[in-house]
Amino acid sequence: MKSNIQSMRERIKNAPDMEALSKVNESLERLYNNGIFTAKQLLELDHELMHRSNVMRGYANIRASRNA
C-alpha cells in the first residue's frame, strides 16, 4: 500500500500539463491544511512540484522557439 507522500509524488510526476499540476497543488494545500502532511513533507512535495513546473515551462519554451 502506498503512503500519502508516495501517492502525491506520483501525481506530481504524472501531471500531463500545467492545469493538472495546478490541481495537484490545490490538493496538496488541502491535505496539508487537514493535517495529512507535516510541514517538512509539504516543503519536499512543493519543491518537487515546482521542479516539475519549471521542467514543463522549459519544454514549452523550447517548443515555442522551434516554431518561431
C-alpha positions as CSV (number, residue, x, y, z in Angstrom):
1,M,0.0,0.0,0.0
2,K,1.3,3.4,-1.0
3,S,1.8,6.1,1.6
4,N,0.2,9.5,1.1
5,I,3.5,11.1,0.2
6,Q,4.3,8.4,-2.4
7,S,0.8,8.9,-4.0
8,M,1.4,12.7,-4.1
9,R,4.8,12.3,-5.7
10,E,3.2,10.0,-8.3
11,R,0.5,12.6,-9.0
12,I,3.2,15.3,-9.5
13,K,5.3,13.1,-11.7
14,N,2.3,12.1,-13.9
15,A,0.7,15.5,-14.3
16,P,0.5,16.0,-18.1
17,D,0.2,19.8,-18.1
18,M,0.2,22.9,-16.1
19,E,-3.6,22.8,-15.4
20,A,-3.2,19.3,-13.9
21,L,-0.2,20.4,-11.9
22,S,-2.3,23.3,-10.5
23,K,-4.9,20.9,-9.4
24,V,-2.2,18.8,-7.7
25,N,-1.0,21.9,-5.9
26,E,-4.5,22.7,-4.7
27,S,-4.9,19.1,-3.4
28,L,-1.6,19.3,-1.7
29,E,-2.6,22.5,0.1
30,R,-5.9,21.0,1.2
31,L,-4.2,17.8,2.5
32,Y,-1.6,19.9,4.5
33,N,-4.4,22.1,6.0
34,N,-6.2,18.9,7.1
35,G,-3.0,17.5,8.8
36,I,-2.3,14.8,6.3
37,F,1.2,16.1,5.6
38,T,3.8,17.7,8.0
39,A,5.4,21.0,7.2
40,K,8.6,19.1,6.2
41,Q,6.7,16.9,3.8
42,L,4.9,19.9,2.4
43,L,8.2,21.6,1.6
44,E,9.6,18.4,0.0
45,L,6.5,18.0,-2.2
46,D,6.3,21.7,-3.0
47,H,9.9,21.5,-4.1
48,E,9.1,18.5,-6.4
49,L,6.0,20.3,-7.7
50,M,8.0,23.5,-8.5
51,H,10.7,21.5,-10.2
52,R,8.1,19.7,-12.4
53,S,6.5,23.1,-13.2
54,N,9.9,24.5,-14.3
55,V,10.6,21.5,-16.5
56,M,7.2,21.8,-18.2
57,R,7.8,25.5,-18.8
58,G,11.2,24.8,-20.1
59,Y,9.9,22.3,-22.7
60,A,7.1,24.7,-23.6
61,N,9.7,27.4,-24.3
62,I,11.8,25.1,-26.4
63,R,8.8,24.1,-28.5
64,A,7.8,27.7,-28.9
65,S,11.3,28.7,-30.1
66,R,11.4,25.9,-32.6
67,N,8.1,27.0,-34.1
68,A,9.1,30.7,-34.3
